[in-house]
């Protein structure tokens, strides 16, 4: 059976000028993930990562940590890029702040206080799911995002033989869509999954005749073995 291991990127740089860059902790998480894969004897025929810097760097650092020799080549696969969170925020945050005055009063804290950010994020995402009209520049709709990820999953299922072992470094959104596709979850349930996908967590799928079957979700055992609570992060 074809196996597909999905690994969320390490912690990005929340609240910094370039969110897409791995934080020092995110780099450590990526290396710990690669070392774990080597320790348990995990081998992959194909290494993939989305185009985003945090996805590419997680894949590269993990690959380097799996071997003392030459690291495997990590190929780009744009199907596993994250959705355009910046575009969604630009379009819908003013609406959410207008509807939730308590958030509007603390607007300057949104990108430094993770709890406030999560409340705002849930609000703008709900409007994205509902395809609420907006005056901002166009960005990928929820339905197009989901179709893109599912098309990527279908392509991997179709194009690789039944013994292929694949790993893809991606983000919480594509991981959630992949799990939802296996379990037949609604859009709202899919987004609920997105909120709980840990950085550098491991999700495993296995091929069936018709698609993919979920074998494991959001595993962080390799991080918890560090006995350091700071290494377990959601953002």
C-alpha positions in Angstrom: 0.0 0.0 0.0 1.2 3.5 -0.7 1.8 5.5 2.5 1.7 9.3 2.8 3.1 11.0 5.9 2.0 14.6 6.3 4.2 16.8 8.6 3.2 20.3 9.6 5.9 22.9 9.5 7.8 23.9 12.6 6.8 27.0 14.5 6.8 30.1 12.3 7.6 33.7 13.4 4.2 34.8 14.9 4.1 38.6 15.4 7.3 39.2 13.4 7.7 41.0 10.1 8.1 37.7 8.2 5.8 35.2 9.6 6.8 32.7 7.0 10.3 32.2 8.5 10.8 29.4 11.0 11.5 30.6 14.6 14.6 29.1 16.4 12.1 26.8 18.1 10.6 25.9 14.7 14.0 24.9 13.4 14.6 22.8 16.5 11.2 21.1 15.9 12.1 20.3 12.3 15.5 18.8 13.3 13.8 16.7 16.1 11.3 15.4 13.5 14.0 14.4 11.1 16.1 12.7 13.9 13.0 10.8 15.0 12.3 9.6 11.5 15.9 8.3 11.3 15.7 6.7 14.8 12.5 4.7 13.9 13.9 3.6 10.5 11.4 5.5 8.5 12.4 5.6 4.8 10.7 7.6 2.0 10.9 7.3 -1.7 9.6 10.8 -2.3 10.1 13.9 -0.2 7.7 16.8 -0.9 7.1 20.2 0.6 4.8 23.2 -0.3 6.3 26.4 -1.7 6.2 28.4 1.5 9.5 29.2 3.2 8.4 27.6 6.5 7.4 24.4 4.7 10.5 24.2 2.6 12.8 24.9 5.5 11.1 22.3 7.7 11.5 19.7 5.0 15.1 20.6 4.4 16.1 20.6 8.1 14.2 17.3 8.7 15.9 15.7 5.7 19.3 16.8 6.8 18.7 15.3 10.3 17.8 11.9 8.9 21.2 11.1 7.6 24.9 11.8 8.2 25.5 11.7 4.5 23.7 13.5 1.7 20.2 14.6 2.6 17.3 13.5 0.4 16.0 16.0 -2.2 12.8 17.7 -1.2 10.6 18.4 -4.2 8.1 21.3 -4.4 4.4 20.5 -4.5 2.2 23.6 -4.5 -0.9 21.6 -3.8 0.1 21.5 -0.2 0.6 25.3 0.2 -1.4 26.9 3.0 -4.4 29.1 2.3 -3.9 32.9 2.0 -4.4 33.9 5.6 -3.1 37.4 5.0 -5.7 37.9 2.2 -8.5 36.5 4.4 -7.5 38.9 7.2 -7.4 41.9 5.0 -10.8 41.1 3.6 -12.7 40.2 6.7 -10.9 41.5 9.8 -12.7 44.9 9.7 -16.0 43.1 9.6 -15.1 41.0 12.6 -13.8 43.9 14.6 -17.0 45.8 13.9 -19.1 42.8 15.1 -16.9 42.2 18.2 -16.2 45.6 19.7 -14.1 44.1 22.5 -11.7 42.9 19.8 -11.7 46.2 18.1 -10.7 47.9 21.3 -7.6 45.7 21.5 -6.8 45.7 17.8 -3.1 46.6 18.4 -2.7 43.4 20.5 -4.0 41.0 17.9 -0.6 40.0 16.5 1.1 39.8 19.9 -1.5 38.1 22.0 -2.2 34.6 20.6 -5.6 34.2 22.3 -6.9 37.4 20.8 -5.5 36.4 17.5 -7.2 33.1 17.6 -10.6 34.7 18.3 -10.1 37.0 15.3 -8.8 34.1 13.2 -11.9 32.1 13.9 -14.1 35.1 13.0 -12.5 35.8 9.7 -12.3 32.1 8.8 -16.1 31.7 9.4 -16.6 34.5 6.8 -14.2 32.8 4.4 -16.1 29.5 4.7 -19.4 31.4 4.0 -17.8 33.1 1.0 -18.9 36.5 2.5 -18.6 39.3 -0.1 -15.7 41.7 0.5 -14.0 44.7 -1.2 -10.4 43.4 -0.9 -8.3 41.9 -3.7 -9.3 38.4 -4.8 -7.9 35.4 -3.0 -8.4 31.7 -3.1 -11.9 30.7 -1.9 -12.5 27.9 0.6 -13.9 25.6 -2.1 -10.9 26.2 -4.4 -8.5 25.7 -1.5 -10.1 22.4 -0.6 -10.2 21.3 -4.2 -6.5 22.1 -4.7 -5.4 20.0 -1.7 -7.7 17.1 -2.7 -6.5 17.3 -6.3 -2.9 17.0 -4.9 -3.9 14.0 -2.8 -5.6 12.3 -5.8 -2.5 12.9 -8.0 -0.2 11.3 -5.4 -2.6 8.3 -5.2 -2.8 7.9 -8.9 0.9 8.6 -9.9 2.7 6.4 -7.4 2.8 2.6 -7.2 1.3 0.7 -4.4 4.6 0.3 -2.5 5.6 4.0 -2.6 6.5 5.8 0.6 5.8 9.5 0.5 6.3 12.4 2.9 5.0 15.9 2.5 5.8 18.9 4.7 2.9 21.2 4.7 0.6 23.3 7.0 -2.4 22.9 9.2 -4.9 23.7 6.5 -3.9 21.0 4.1 -3.5 18.5 6.9 -7.0 19.2 8.0 -8.4 18.9 4.5 -6.6 15.6 4.0 -8.1 14.2 7.3 -11.5 15.6 6.4 -11.4 14.0 3.0 -10.7 10.6 4.6 -13.5 11.0 7.2 -16.1 12.9 5.2 -16.1 15.9 7.5 -18.0 19.2 6.9 -16.2 22.5 6.2 -16.8 23.7 9.7 -15.5 20.4 11.2 -12.4 20.7 8.9 -11.6 24.1 10.2 -12.1 22.9 13.8 -9.3 20.4 13.1 -7.1 23.1 11.8 -7.0 24.8 15.2 -5.5 21.8 16.9 -2.8 20.7 14.4 0.5 21.0 16.3 3.7 22.3 14.8 5.9 19.4 13.4 3.1 16.9 14.1 2.8 13.7 12.1 -0.3 12.6 10.3 -0.3 9.3 8.4 -2.5 8.1 5.4 -2.5 4.8 3.6 -3.9 4.1 0.2 -7.1 2.2 -0.6 -8.6 1.3 -3.9 -10.6 4.6 -4.0 -8.3 7.1 -2.1 -6.7 7.5 1.3 -7.4 6.1 4.7 -6.5 7.9 7.9 -4.0 5.8 10.0 -2.8 8.5 12.5 -3.4 12.1 13.2 -1.4 14.9 14.9 1.2 12.7 16.5 3.8 14.6 18.6 5.4 11.8 20.5 8.8 12.6 19.0 8.5 16.1 20.5 7.1 15.0 23.9 10.0 12.7 24.4 12.1 15.9 24.9 10.4 16.4 28.2 10.2 20.1 27.4 6.7 21.6 27.3 7.9 24.6 25.3 8.6 22.4 22.3 4.8 21.6 21.9 3.3 24.5 20.0 0.2 25.3 17.9 1.5 28.6 16.5 
